[in-house]
């Protein structure tokens, strides 16, 4: 996929995430995963 098309998809919120880090937990907090977009570099956390 051409780079410009990938950037346009990221602009609209369609990222290509890859898993960076996972933390397991118990209880109300649960686990947390960090993911990063391979195209634009956006890093975010998700509740697992």
N, C-alpha and C positions, 0 to 999 in steps of 0.2 A: 504494500500500500504506500503510495507516495506520502512524503512527510507532510506536505501542506494539507492533504486530506485528513491525515491523522490529527493535526493541530485543530482543524475545524471541528472534528468530532469531539475533541477535548473541550473546545469552547462551548459546545452544546451539552456537555456533561457525560459523554460516552467515553470514559477512560478505559485504558488497557492496564488493569491493576495486576501487580505481582506481590506475593507475600514477602514481607520483610522480617517481621518478628511476631511471635505468639507468646502470650502469657496466660497460663491456666490459673483459674481461681474457682473457689467454691462460694456459695451463698448468693446474695443479691447482686454482687458485682459481676460474678462469672468471669469468663475469660475475655481477653482483649487481644486483637490482632492489629498490627500496623501493616498497611499496604501502601504501595507507591506506584504511580502511573509510569509506565515505561516510556511514554511519548513526551509528556510535559514535566514529569518529576514531582507532581502533586503527591504529598504524603498525608495520609489520614488514618484515623483509628476507627475500628469497628468493634462492637460488642459481639462476642462469639456465643 
